[in-house]
Amino acid sequence: MQDYVFHFGPVFARWEDLAWGLWRTLELSVLSMAFGLAIGVLGAVGRSFGPRPLSLALAAYVELIRNTPLLIQLYFVFFTLPFLGLRLSSDAAAILTLSIHLGAYATEIVRAGIAAVPVGQIEAGKSLGLSSYRIIRHIVLVPAMRAVYPAMTAQFILQLLGTSIVSAIAAEELTAIANNMVMQSFRSFEIYITIAVIYFVVVQAFIVAFRLGGVWLFRWKV
């Protein structure tokens, strides 16, 4: 081991493959974040204001997803659904699984923000004759999202890092590209060190972007 000589030449020679893998990782991350957030908002509203059967069904969904491994969920979507007549490509299965997984966590995060909204604000909206839709959208969701924005962005960062697991079903992304490079060059130290640095830089960029986004989205005074 002490005679091992690091050689990053084979890694840098494949920079186009790494760039493609990074692009795919960002694509999977952004799409699953968008779909997962939509699921989370709808799920939180359904749990908070929907009829009891809907609330119970959403609660079961949240508990099922949050208490089972993401890898098992991924295998179920990719390997089991075809037996039920639904065959998805590896990319589609990855996006669907990641979205459903994030949606469960986002549901609870947004629901916590909804629970923090004072009941008096909702009653004031009703007294003004606002519709339920406008009350939920303007009086409940806006302050709720502001309250949970830090927690939600932290979950988004975990989602970005979690995309690495979809390499298990041969979905093309950064980790999958790295695994292929290791099998071809056997320079595992250099390749995984490079991948770790790339993930670190991307995460820091997302953190800065989320911070600036929060300043812009919630620029009004409380």
N, CA and C of each residue as an Amber inpcrd file, in Angstrom:
protein
   666
   0.8290000  -1.2040000   0.0000000   0.0000000   0.0000000   0.0000000
   0.8670000   1.2590000   0.0000000   1.9700000   1.2220000   0.7680000
   2.8070000   2.3970000   0.8430000   3.5290000   2.6780000  -0.4760000
   3.5880000   1.6740000  -1.3840000   4.2150000   1.8560000  -2.6830000
   3.2310000   2.3350000  -3.7490000   1.9800000   2.5080000  -3.3430000
   0.9650000   2.9150000  -4.3180000   1.2340000   4.3480000  -4.7780000
   1.1730000   4.5760000  -6.0740000   1.4000000   5.8960000  -6.6510000
   0.0910000   6.3980000  -7.2630000  -0.3790000   7.5180000  -6.7830000
  -1.6070000   8.0840000  -7.3200000  -1.3610000   8.5940000  -8.7340000
  -2.2990000   8.2720000  -9.6040000  -2.1840000   8.6830000 -11.0010000
  -3.5690000   9.0930000 -11.4850000  -3.7710000  10.3920000 -11.6330000
  -5.0840000  10.9250000 -12.0030000  -5.2470000  11.0880000 -13.5100000
  -4.2220000  10.7140000 -14.2740000  -4.3140000  10.8520000 -15.7200000
  -5.5160000  10.1510000 -16.3290000  -5.7610000   8.8660000 -15.9890000
  -6.9300000   8.1780000 -16.5520000  -8.2560000   8.8320000 -16.1700000
  -8.2840000   9.4900000 -15.0100000  -9.5130000  10.1630000 -14.5720000
  -9.7510000  11.4120000 -15.4080000  -8.7210000  12.2410000 -15.5230000
  -8.8680000  13.4840000 -16.2720000  -9.1100000  13.2040000 -17.7610000
  -8.5940000  12.0850000 -18.2480000  -8.8140000  11.7390000 -19.6580000
 -10.2810000  11.4350000 -19.9460000 -11.0440000  11.1150000 -18.8950000
 -12.4680000  10.7880000 -19.0620000 -13.3620000  11.9230000 -18.5510000
 -12.8700000  13.1560000 -18.6530000 -13.6320000  14.2680000 -18.0890000
 -14.9870000  14.4470000 -18.7700000 -15.0750000  14.0850000 -20.0340000
 -16.3630000  14.2070000 -20.7220000 -17.3900000  13.2460000 -20.1340000
 -16.9450000  12.0430000 -19.7830000 -17.8450000  11.0850000 -19.1490000
 -18.2830000  11.5770000 -17.7790000 -17.3460000  12.1600000 -17.0340000
 -17.6760000  12.6970000 -15.7160000 -18.6540000  13.8640000 -15.8450000
 -18.4500000  14.7180000 -16.8480000 -19.3600000  15.8470000 -17.0580000
 -20.7550000  15.3530000 -17.4010000 -20.8230000  14.3080000 -18.2230000
 -22.1240000  13.7220000 -18.5640000 -22.7790000  13.1290000 -17.3230000
 -22.0050000  12.4260000 -16.5080000 -22.5530000  11.8590000 -15.2810000
 -23.0370000  12.9350000 -14.3240000 -22.3040000  14.0390000 -14.2480000
 -22.7250000  15.1530000 -13.3960000 -24.0240000  15.7570000 -13.9060000
 -24.1190000  15.9290000 -15.2110000 -25.3530000  16.4590000 -15.8000000
 -26.5420000  15.5630000 -15.4910000 -26.3580000  14.2600000 -15.6070000
 -27.4400000  13.3210000 -15.3220000 -27.8180000  13.3650000 -13.8440000
 -26.8270000  13.5190000 -12.9820000 -27.1120000  13.6270000 -11.5490000
 -27.9360000  14.8670000 -11.2570000 -27.5570000  15.9850000 -11.8600000
 -28.3080000  17.2220000 -11.6600000 -29.7200000  17.1010000 -12.2160000
 -29.8500000  16.4360000 -13.3610000 -31.1710000  16.2500000 -13.9680000
 -32.0710000  15.4070000 -13.0710000 -31.5510000  14.2900000 -12.5900000
 -32.3260000  13.4380000 -11.6890000 -32.6840000  14.1910000 -10.4070000
 -31.7470000  14.9660000  -9.8960000 -31.9730000  15.6950000  -8.6450000
 -33.0680000  16.7390000  -8.7980000 -32.9480000  17.5750000  -9.8180000
 -33.9000000  18.6760000 -10.0010000 -35.2970000  18.1480000 -10.2910000
 -35.4030000  17.1470000 -11.1640000 -36.7180000  16.6000000 -11.4820000
 -37.3700000  15.9550000 -10.2640000 -36.6110000  15.1540000  -9.5300000
 -37.1890000  14.4930000  -8.3580000 -37.4920000  15.4940000  -7.2460000
 -36.7010000  16.5720000  -7.1410000 -37.0090000  17.6210000  -6.1650000
 -38.3280000  18.2940000  -6.5040000 -38.5190000  18.6130000  -7.7830000
 -39.7570000  19.2840000  -8.2010000 -40.9750000  18.3910000  -7.9750000
 -40.8910000  17.1410000  -8.4280000 -42.0160000  16.2240000  -8.2600000
 -42.2300000  15.8850000  -6.7820000 -41.1320000  15.6890000  -6.0540000
 -41.2510000  15.3630000  -4.6360000 -41.8640000  16.4940000  -3.8330000
 -41.4960000  17.7380000  -4.1650000 -42.0800000  18.8870000  -3.4710000
 -43.5710000  18.9920000  -3.7700000 -43.9470000  18.7640000  -5.0270000
 -45.3690000  18.8060000  -5.3780000 -46.1490000  17.7490000  -4.6060000
 -45.5860000  16.5430000  -4.5330000 -46.2280000  15.4790000  -3.7470000
 -46.3300000  15.8830000  -2.2900000 -45.2530000  16.4800000  -1.7680000
 -45.2320000  16.8680000  -0.3650000 -46.2640000  17.9230000  -0.0290000
 -46.3860000  18.9300000  -0.8880000 -47.3650000  20.0000000  -0.6340000
 -48.7820000  19.4440000  -0.6910000 -49.0790000  18.6700000  -1.7280000
 -50.4180000  18.0850000  -1.8440000 -50.6910000  17.1190000  -0.6960000
 -49.6820000  16.3370000  -0.3380000 -49.8560000  15.3940000   0.7700000
 -50.0880000  16.0880000   2.0950000 -49.3440000  17.1740000   2.3350000
 -49.5090000  17.9160000   3.5900000 -50.8800000  18.5700000   3.6690000
 -51.3300000  19.1400000   2.5600000 -52.6610000  19.7510000   2.5370000
 -53.7310000  18.6820000   2.7330000 -53.5570000  17.5350000   2.0950000
 -54.5220000  16.4500000   2.2540000 -54.5780000  15.9260000   3.6660000
 -53.4140000  15.7950000   4.3020000 -53.3920000  15.3180000   5.6850000
 -53.9690000  16.3330000   6.6540000 -53.7760000  17.6120000   6.3640000
 -54.2060000  18.6540000   7.2950000 -55.6630000  19.0520000   7.1130000
 -56.1410000  19.0630000   5.8630000 -57.4830000  19.5930000   5.5990000
 -58.4050000  18.6040000   4.8870000 -57.8820000  17.4600000   4.4690000
 -58.6890000  16.5090000   3.7330000 -59.5740000  15.6590000   4.6260000
 -60.4740000  14.8830000   4.0330000 -61.3290000  13.9690000   4.8070000
 -60.4820000  12.8940000   5.4860000 -61.0300000  12.2910000   6.5150000
 -60.2740000  11.3410000   7.3180000 -59.7290000  10.1560000   6.5000000
 -60.5020000   9.5530000   5.5890000 -59.9390000   8.4490000   4.8030000
 -58.6960000   8.8610000   4.0110000 -58.7380000  10.0550000   3.4220000
 -57.5810000  10.5490000   2.6740000 -56.4000000  10.7920000   3.6090000
 -56.6800000  11.3820000   4.7550000 -55.6180000  11.6440000   5.7250000
 -54.9590000  10.3530000   6.1920000 -55.7540000   9.3240000   6.4320000
 -55.2050000   8.0390000   6.8720000 -54.3880000   7.3770000   5.7690000
 -54.8790000   7.4750000   4.5290000 -54.1420000   6.8930000   3.4090000
 -52.7950000   7.5830000   3.2230000 -52.7830000   8.9070000   3.3420000
 -51.5340000   9.6500000   3.2150000 -50.5860000   9.3450000   4.3730000
 -51.1460000   9.1760000   5.5710000 -50.3190000   8.8220000   6.7230000
 -49.6700000   7.4530000   6.5240000 -50.4320000   6.5060000   5.9450000
 -49.8770000   5.1740000   5.6690000 -48.7650000   5.2580000   4.6390000
 -48.9590000   6.0830000   3.6120000 -47.9280000   6.2770000   2.5910000
 -46.6490000   6.8390000   3.2060000 -46.7900000   7.8400000   4.0410000
 -45.6260000   8.4630000   4.6820000 -44.8720000   7.4570000   5.5510000
 -45.6080000   6.7040000   6.3570000 -44.9570000   5.7380000   7.2440000
 -44.2930000   4.6180000   6.4630000 -44.9400000   4.1690000   5.3980000
 -44.3690000   3.0880000   4.5960000 -43.0510000   3.5270000   3.9540000
 -43.0420000   4.6970000   3.3490000 -41.8490000   5.1670000   2.6500000
 -40.7350000   5.5270000   3.6280000 -41.0870000   6.1680000   4.7190000
 -40.0530000   6.6190000   5.6630000 -39.4650000   5.4780000   6.4840000
 -40.1040000   4.3250000   6.4800000 -39.6230000   3.2140000   7.2970000
 -39.1590000   2.0220000   6.4650000 -38.8780000   2.2710000   5.1960000
 -38.2960000   1.2350000   4.3390000 -37.1070000   1.8470000   3.5940000
 -36.0930000   1.0520000   3.2880000 -34.9030000   1.5920000   2.6150000
 -35.2070000   2.0770000   1.2030000 -34.5390000   3.1390000   0.8220000
 -34.7010000   3.6690000  -0.5290000 -34.3010000   2.6330000  -1.5780000
 -33.2750000   1.8480000  -1.2960000 -32.8350000   0.8420000  -2.2600000
 -33.9250000  -0.1930000  -2.5120000 -34.6300000  -0.6220000  -1.4610000
 -35.7180000  -1.5830000  -1.6280000 -36.8460000  -0.9720000  -2.4440000
 -37.1510000   0.2900000  -2.2100000 -38.1730000   0.9790000  -2.9920000
 -37.7720000   1.0360000  -4.4690000 -36.4990000   1.2980000  -4.7070000
 -35.9960000   1.3570000  -6.0760000 -36.1090000  -0.0010000  -6.7620000
 -35.7360000  -1.0530000  -6.0540000 -35.8390000  -2.3960000  -6.6140000
 -37.2960000  -2.7660000  -6.8800000 -38.1850000  -2.3610000  -5.9850000
 -39.6030000  -2.6730000  -6.1660000 -40.1320000  -2.0350000  -7.4490000
 -39.8250000  -0.7530000  -7.6420000 -40.3220000  -0.0450000  -8.8270000
 -39.7290000  -0.6250000 -10.1010000 -38.4370000  -0.9380000 -10.0790000
 -37.7580000  -1.3480000 -11.3030000 -37.9330000  -2.8270000 -11.6180000
 -37.9210000  -3.6750000 -10.5720000 -37.9580000  -5.1110000 -10.8220000
 -39.3280000  -5.7500000 -10.5930000 -40.1410000  -5.1520000  -9.7150000
 -41.4160000  -5.7790000  -9.3640000 -42.5890000  -5.2520000 -10.1820000
 -42.6200000  -3.9560000 -10.4530000 -43.7400000  -3.4020000 -11.2100000
 -43.9100000  -4.0320000 -12.5900000 -42.8220000  -4.4580000 -13.2690000
 -43.0370000  -5.1350000 -14.5540000 -43.9290000  -6.3640000 -14.4660000
 -43.9180000  -7.0600000 -13.3140000 -44.7990000  -8.2080000 -13.1410000
 -46.2570000  -7.7890000 -13.0750000 -46.4940000  -6.5050000 -12.7500000
 -47.8520000  -5.9740000 -12.7000000 -48.2240000  -5.2600000 -13.9930000
 -47.3480000  -5.3400000 -14.9770000 -47.6470000  -4.7590000 -16.2770000
 -47.1030000  -3.3600000 -16.4960000 -46.3140000  -2.8440000 -15.5390000
 -45.7610000  -1.5000000 -15.6730000 -44.2440000  -1.5990000 -15.7610000
 -43.7230000  -1.5030000 -16.9570000 -42.2780000  -1.6070000 -17.1740000
 -41.7130000  -0.2200000 -17.4370000 -40.7530000   0.1810000 -16.6180000
 -40.1510000   1.5000000 -16.7250000 -38.6730000   1.3820000 -17.0750000
 -38.1710000   2.3860000 -17.7720000 -36.7340000   2.4450000 -18.0130000
 -36.0270000   2.7440000 -16.6940000 -34.7280000   2.5420000 -16.6730000
 -33.9870000   2.7850000 -15.4340000 -34.0810000   4.2430000 -15.0150000
 -34.0430000   5.1680000 -15.9750000 -34.1420000   6.5890000 -15.6330000
 -35.5260000   6.9340000 -15.0940000 -36.5650000   6.4280000 -15.7460000
 -37.9270000   6.6990000 -15.2850000 -38.1660000   6.0970000 -13.9080000
 -37.6790000   4.8810000 -13.6870000 -37.8190000   4.2430000 -12.3800000
 -37.0820000   5.0260000 -11.3110000 -35.9120000   5.5510000 -11.6660000
 -35.1300000   6.3370000 -10.7130000 -35.8700000   7.6070000 -10.3190000
 -36.3880000   8.3350000 -11.3120000 -37.1000000   9.5850000 -11.0230000
 -38.3610000   9.3190000 -10.2110000 -39.1170000   8.2770000 -10.5870000
 -40.3440000   7.9470000  -9.8610000 -40.0450000   7.5860000  -8.4100000
 -39.0520000   6.7360000  -8.2040000 -38.7270000   6.3090000  -6.8440000
 -38.2200000   7.4630000  -6.0010000 -37.3080000   8.2510000  -6.5480000
 -36.7650000   9.3830000  -5.8050000 -37.8560000  10.4000000  -5.4700000
 -38.7830000  10.6140000  -6.3970000 -39.8710000  11.5710000  -6.1650000
 -40.8010000  11.0830000  -5.0650000 -41.1700000   9.8100000  -5.1210000
 -42.0470000   9.2480000  -4.1020000 -41.3580000   9.2650000  -2.7430000
 -40.0710000   8.9520000  -2.7370000 -39.3100000   8.9310000  -1.4840000
 -39.2440000  10.3350000  -0.8740000 -38.8770000  11.3120000  -1.6830000
 -38.8110000  12.6820000  -1.1720000 -40.1940000  13.1820000  -0.7830000
 -41.2200000  12.7910000  -1.5490000 -42.5640000  13.2510000  -1.2620000
 -43.0290000  12.9030000   0.1360000 -42.6410000  11.7310000   0.6310000
 -43.0450000  11.3270000   1.9750000 -42.4210000  12.2360000   3.0260000
 -41.1440000  12.5180000   2.8820000 -40.4720000  13.4000000   3.8370000
 -40.9710000  14.8330000   3.7000000 -41.1810000  15.2710000   2.4550000
 -41.6770000  16.6290000   2.2380000 -43.0850000  16.8030000   2.8150000
 -43.8900000  15.7540000   2.7570000 -45.2360000  15.8300000   3.3350000
 -45.1770000  16.1740000   4.8110000 -44.3150000  15.5040000   5.5420000
 -44.2130000  15.7650000   6.9780000 -43.5780000  17.1190000   7.2680000
 -42.6210000  17.5170000   6.4490000 -41.9870000  18.8160000   6.6560000
 -42.9950000  19.9370000   6.4430000 -43.7280000  19.8790000   5.3280000
 -44.7120000  20.9250000   5.0380000 -45.8550000  20.8750000   6.0500000
 -46.2480000  19.6790000   6.4580000 -47.3320000  19.5670000   7.4460000
 -46.9410000  20.2250000   8.7640000 -45.6640000  20.1190000   9.1320000
 -45.1990000  20.7850000  10.3520000 -45.3190000  22.3020000  10.2010000
 -45.0100000  22.8090000   8.9920000 -45.1670000  24.2350000   8.7690000
 -46.6200000  24.6750000   8.8080000 -47.5130000  23.8550000   8.2650000
 -48.9350000  24.1740000   8.3090000 -49.4400000  24.2040000   9.7520000
 -48.9680000  23.2400000  10.5420000 -49.3930000  23.1880000  11.9460000
 -48.9200000  24.4060000  12.7320000 -47.8420000  25.0480000  12.2510000
 -47.3150000  26.2140000  12.9580000 -48.0630000  27.4960000  12.6350000
 -48.9170000  27.4710000  11.6180000 -49.6880000  28.6670000  11.2550000
 -50.7760000  28.8940000  12.3070000 -50.8350000  30.0720000  12.9200000
 -51.8560000  30.3360000  13.9440000 -53.2740000  30.1340000  13.4080000
 -54.1000000  29.5030000  14.2170000 -55.4880000  29.2670000  13.8070000
 -56.2130000  30.5860000  13.5770000 -55.8160000  31.6170000  14.3160000
 -56.4650000  32.9230000  14.1710000 -56.3470000  33.4820000  12.7670000
 -55.2220000  33.1890000  12.0840000 -55.0590000  33.6730000  10.7130000
 -56.0620000  33.0080000   9.7840000 -56.2840000  31.7190000   9.9990000
 -57.2450000  30.9980000   9.1660000 -58.6530000  31.5090000   9.4290000
 -58.9690000  31.7250000  10.6990000 -60.2990000  32.2420000  11.0330000
 -60.5090000  33.6330000  10.4670000 -59.4380000  34.4260000  10.4400000
 -59.5520000  35.7710000   9.8630000 -59.8500000  35.6820000   8.3780000
 -59.2210000  34.7340000   7.6990000 -59.4960000  34.5540000   6.2820000
 -60.9270000  34.1480000   6.0210000 -61.4430000  33.2700000   6.8690000
 -62.8310000  32.8470000   6.7260000 -63.7800000  34.0140000   6.9600000
 -63.4570000  34.8490000   7.9360000 -64.3290000  35.9830000   8.2470000
 -64.3500000  37.0100000   7.1120000 -63.2800000  37.0140000   6.3050000
 -63.2310000  37.9150000   5.1580000 -63.9180000  37.3320000   3.9320000
 -64.4070000  36.1190000   4.0750000 -65.1260000  35.4870000   2.9820000
 -64.2450000  34.8580000   1.9280000 -62.9730000  34.5890000   2.2650000
 -62.0770000  33.9660000   1.3070000 -62.4500000  32.5020000   1.1040000
 -62.2280000  32.0140000  -0.1010000 -62.4970000  30.6130000  -0.3910000
 -61.4490000  29.7310000   0.2910000 -61.7840000  28.4520000   0.4180000
 -60.8350000  27.5200000   1.0450000 -59.5280000  27.4700000   0.2670000
 -59.6250000  27.5360000  -1.0590000 -58.4170000  27.5080000  -1.8850000
 -57.5120000  28.6920000  -1.5790000 -58.1010000  29.8940000  -1.4900000
 -57.2950000  31.0820000  -1.2400000 -56.7550000  31.0920000   0.1820000
 -57.5100000  30.5640000   1.1010000 -57.0160000  30.4810000   2.4810000
 -55.8040000  29.5610000   2.5510000 -55.9370000  28.3970000   1.9350000
 -54.8250000  27.4370000   1.9730000 -53.6140000  27.9800000   1.2290000
 -53.8500000  28.5770000   0.0710000 -52.7260000  29.0310000  -0.7490000
 -52.0140000  30.2340000  -0.1380000 -52.7800000  31.2640000   0.2560000
 -52.1700000  32.5260000   0.6690000 -51.9480000  32.6510000   2.1750000
 -52.8520000  32.0950000   2.9500000 -52.7570000  32.2790000   4.3990000
 -52.0160000  31.1320000   5.0740000 -52.1300000  29.9410000   4.5190000
 -51.5230000  28.7680000   5.1610000 -50.1830000  28.3970000   4.5240000
 -50.1890000  28.1570000   3.2090000 -48.9910000  27.6120000   2.5640000
 -47.8290000  28.6000000   2.5120000 -48.1170000  29.8620000   2.2470000
 -47.0170000  30.8280000   2.1160000 -46.2060000  30.9360000   3.4110000
 -46.8310000  31.2210000   4.5670000 -46.0310000  31.2600000   5.7990000
 -45.4840000  29.8960000   6.1990000 -46.2170000  28.8280000   5.8580000
 -45.7310000  27.4850000   6.1890000 -44.4510000  27.1710000   5.4290000
 -44.4170000  27.4820000   4.1440000 -43.2240000  27.2240000   3.3470000
 -42.0600000  28.0710000   3.8040000 -42.3380000  29.2710000   4.2380000
 -41.2630000  30.1120000   4.7580000 -40.6770000  29.5050000   6.0270000
 -41.5390000  28.9560000   6.8720000 -41.0670000  28.3820000   8.1340000
 -40.2310000  27.1270000   7.9310000 -40.5900000  26.3270000   6.9230000
 -39.9140000  25.0420000   6.7340000 -38.8620000  25.0940000   5.6310000
 -38.6160000  26.2630000   5.0720000 -37.6680000  26.3570000   3.9640000
 -36.2950000  25.7900000   4.3080000 -35.6990000  26.1020000   5.4610000
 -34.3840000  25.5130000   5.7770000 -34.4190000  23.9900000   5.8460000
 -35.4490000  23.4390000   6.4760000 -35.5570000  21.9810000   6.5640000
 -35.7720000  21.3590000   5.1960000 -36.5550000  22.0220000   4.3650000
 -36.8170000  21.4790000   3.0350000 -35.5690000  21.4910000   2.1700000
 -34.8040000  22.5720000   2.2360000 -33.5820000  22.6270000   1.4320000
 -32.5610000  21.6050000   1.9240000 -32.5260000  21.3580000   3.2260000
 -31.6420000  20.3100000   3.7340000 -32.0520000  18.9440000   3.2010000
 -33.3550000  18.7120000   3.0900000 -33.8390000  17.4630000   2.5160000
 -33.5040000  17.3820000   1.0280000 -33.5160000  18.5090000   0.3560000
 -33.1350000  18.5380000  -1.0580000 -31.6650000  18.1350000  -1.2330000
 -30.8170000  18.5980000  -0.3210000 -29.4030000  18.2260000  -0.3900000
 -29.2420000  16.7260000  -0.2110000 -29.9760000  16.1540000   0.7380000
 -29.9370000  14.7030000   0.9180000 -30.4500000  13.9890000  -0.3260000
 -31.4230000  14.5820000  -0.9840000 -31.9490000  14.0020000  -2.2240000
 -30.8720000  13.9830000  -3.3010000 -30.1340000  15.0680000  -3.4170000
 -29.0650000  15.1300000  -4.4120000 -28.0470000  14.0220000  -4.1640000
 -27.6340000  13.8730000  -2.9190000 -26.6630000  12.8300000  -2.5990000
 -27.2660000  11.4420000  -2.7740000 -28.5670000  11.3280000  -2.5340000
 -29.2290000  10.0310000  -2.6510000 -29.3560000   9.5260000  -4.0690000
 -29.1630000  10.4190000  -5.0530000 -29.2480000   9.9620000  -6.4400000
 -28.1720000   8.9290000  -6.7570000 -27.1200000   8.8910000  -5.9580000
 -26.0300000   7.9430000  -6.2240000 -26.5060000   6.4990000  -6.1330000
 -27.6000000   6.2730000  -5.4160000 -28.0570000   4.8960000  -5.2140000
 -28.6980000   4.3130000  -6.4720000 -29.1230000   5.1800000  -7.3950000
 -29.8030000   4.6550000  -8.5840000 -28.8230000   3.9550000  -9.5280000
 -27.5420000   4.0420000  -9.2330000 -26.5780000   3.2650000 -10.0260000
 -26.8230000   1.7700000  -9.8680000 -27.5670000   1.3920000  -8.8270000
 -27.8650000  -0.0230000  -8.5870000 -28.7600000  -0.6080000  -9.6740000
 -29.4970000   0.2470000 -10.4110000 -30.3380000  -0.2580000 -11.4980000
 -29.8230000   0.2310000 -12.8500000 -28.5330000   0.5630000 -12.8820000
 -27.8540000   0.9610000 -14.1280000 -28.3650000   2.2770000 -14.6970000
 -28.9510000   3.1220000 -13.8520000 -29.3160000   4.4570000 -14.3090000
 -28.0350000   5.2790000 -14.4210000 -27.8740000   5.9670000 -15.5270000
 -26.6410000   6.7130000 -15.7450000 -26.6250000   7.9840000 -14.9200000
 -25.6820000   8.0850000 -14.0210000 -25.4290000   9.3030000 -13.2610000
 -23.9750000   9.2400000 -12.7940000 -23.5720000  10.1690000 -11.9740000
 -22.1540000  10.3390000 -11.6610000 -21.5320000   9.0980000 -11.0350000
 -22.1990000   8.5080000 -10.0570000 -21.6480000   7.3290000  -9.3950000
 -21.5780000   6.1350000 -10.3370000 -22.5920000   5.9720000 -11.1650000
 -22.5750000   4.8700000 -12.1310000 -21.4180000   5.0250000 -13.1120000
 -21.1970000   6.2460000 -13.5860000 -20.0690000   6.5040000 -14.4790000
 -18.7600000   6.1840000 -13.7670000 -18.6610000   6.5750000 -12.5080000
 -17.4430000   6.3050000 -11.7420000 -17.2150000   4.8040000 -11.5890000
 -18.2730000   4.0620000 -11.3100000 -18.1310000   2.6090000 -11.1740000
 -17.6340000   1.9660000 -12.4720000 -18.1560000   2.4370000 -13.5910000
 -17.7030000   1.9160000 -14.8820000 -16.2310000   2.2470000 -15.1220000
 -15.8370000   3.4410000 -14.7400000 -14.4440000   3.8470000 -14.9130000
 -13.5100000   3.0010000 -14.0510000 -13.9590000   2.6770000 -12.8370000
 -13.1440000   1.8470000 -11.9570000 -12.9450000   0.4660000 -12.5590000
 -14.0010000  -0.1170000 -13.1130000 -13.8900000  -1.4510000 -13.7150000
 -12.9760000  -1.4620000 -14.9370000 -12.8670000  -0.3110000 -15.6000000
 -12.0440000  -0.2430000 -16.8020000 -10.5880000   0.1290000 -16.5130000
 -10.3690000   0.9690000 -15.4910000  -9.0110000   1.4580000 -15.2380000
  -8.3940000   0.9260000 -13.9510000  -9.2400000   0.4190000 -13.0320000
  -8.7950000  -0.0850000 -11.7360000  -8.1070000   0.9970000 -10.8920000
  -8.4110000   2.2650000 -11.1410000  -7.8640000   3.3680000 -10.3410000
  -8.9580000   3.8510000  -9.3910000  -9.3490000   2.9790000  -8.4620000
 -10.4920000   3.2820000  -7.5960000 -10.2150000   4.4650000  -6.6740000
  -9.0050000   4.5570000  -6.1070000  -8.6960000   5.6730000  -5.2190000
  -8.8830000   7.0080000  -5.9410000  -8.2370000   7.1400000  -7.0700000
  -8.2700000   8.4110000  -7.7840000  -9.6860000   8.7620000  -8.2440000
 -10.3960000   7.7710000  -8.7430000 -11.7380000   8.0350000  -9.2820000
 -12.7020000   8.4240000  -8.1790000 -12.7290000   7.6770000  -7.0850000
 -13.6930000   7.9860000  -6.0340000 -13.3190000   9.2510000  -5.2740000
 -12.0390000   9.5570000  -5.1730000 -11.6430000  10.8410000  -4.5870000
 -12.1660000  11.9810000  -5.4560000 -12.0070000  11.8410000  -6.7610000
 -12.4920000  12.8650000  -7.6870000 -14.0020000  13.0180000  -7.5950000
 -14.7080000  11.9020000  -7.5400000 -16.1690000  11.9460000  -7.4390000
 -16.6090000  12.6170000  -6.1340000 -15.9210000  12.3010000  -5.0480000
 -16.2540000  12.9110000  -3.7600000 -16.0820000  14.4250000  -3.8190000
 -15.0090000  14.8750000  -4.4520000 -14.7770000  16.3160000  -4.5910000
 -15.8790000  16.9570000  -5.4250000 -16.2750000  16.2880000  -6.5020000
 -17.3410000  16.8240000  -7.3540000 -18.6420000  16.9510000  -6.5720000
 -19.0020000  15.9050000  -5.8330000 -20.2230000  15.9680000  -5.0200000
 -20.1380000  17.1070000  -4.0100000 -18.9840000  17.2500000  -3.3730000
 -18.8220000  18.3050000  -2.3590000 -19.0230000  19.6810000  -2.9840000
 -18.4140000  19.9160000  -4.1360000 -18.5370000  21.2190000  -4.8000000
 -19.9820000  21.4740000  -5.2170000 -20.6330000  20.4540000  -5.7590000
 -22.0220000  20.6150000  -6.1990000 -22.9390000  20.9070000  -5.0140000
 -22.7280000  20.2040000  -3.9120000 -23.5480000  20.4470000  -2.7230000
 -23.3600000  21.8770000  -2.2190000 -22.1340000  22.3500000  -2.1840000
 -21.8840000  23.7260000  -1.7500000 -22.5560000  24.7190000  -2.6840000
 -22.5370000  24.4310000  -3.9860000 -23.2090000  25.3160000  -4.9410000
 -24.7170000  25.3380000  -4.7050000 -25.2930000  24.1770000  -4.4240000
 -26.7280000  24.1030000  -4.1400000 -27.0630000  24.8560000  -2.8540000
 -26.2100000  24.7400000  -1.8540000 -26.4540000  25.4450000  -0.5920000
 -26.4950000  26.9510000  -0.8270000 -25.5350000  27.4630000  -1.5970000
 -25.5110000  28.8910000  -1.9070000 -26.7470000  29.2810000  -2.7100000
 -27.1120000  28.4550000  -3.6920000 -28.2820000  28.7490000  -4.5190000
 -29.5560000  28.7660000  -3.6790000 -29.6990000  27.8010000  -2.7790000
 -30.8820000  27.7630000  -1.9210000 -30.9170000  28.9750000  -0.9890000
 -29.7540000  29.3710000  -0.5010000 -29.7040000  30.5290000   0.4010000
 -30.1230000  31.7940000  -0.3300000 -29.5950000  31.9880000  -1.5250000
 -29.9840000  33.1570000  -2.3190000 -31.4510000  33.0750000  -2.7310000
 -31.8980000  31.8550000  -3.0530000 -33.3060000  31.6840000  -3.3990000
 -34.2290000  32.0220000  -2.2440000 -33.8250000  31.6600000  -1.0370000
 -34.6340000  31.9770000   0.1290000 -34.7220000  33.4740000   0.3740000
 -33.6070000  34.1660000   0.1520000 -33.6080000  35.6250000   0.3190000
 -34.5600000  36.2690000  -0.6800000 -34.5630000  35.7350000  -1.9160000
 -35.4290000  36.3090000  -2.9500000 -36.8940000  35.9390000  -2.7450000
 -37.1620000  34.6910000  -2.3980000 -38.5440000  34.2280000  -2.2450000
 -39.2240000  34.8550000  -1.0420000 -38.4820000  35.0190000   0.0410000
 -39.0800000  35.4870000   1.2950000 -38.4910000  36.8520000   1.6760000
 -38.4640000  37.7560000   0.7020000 -37.8380000  39.0510000   0.9220000
 -38.7370000  40.0430000   1.6370000 -40.0120000  39.7020000   1.7990000
 -40.8990000  40.6220000   2.5040000 -40.6450000  40.5290000   4.0060000
 -41.0370000  41.5490000   4.7190000 -40.8730000  41.5680000   6.1620000
 -42.0410000  40.8720000   6.8300000 -41.7260000  40.1950000   7.9440000
 -42.7780000  39.4910000   8.6860000 -43.5830000  40.5060000   9.4910000
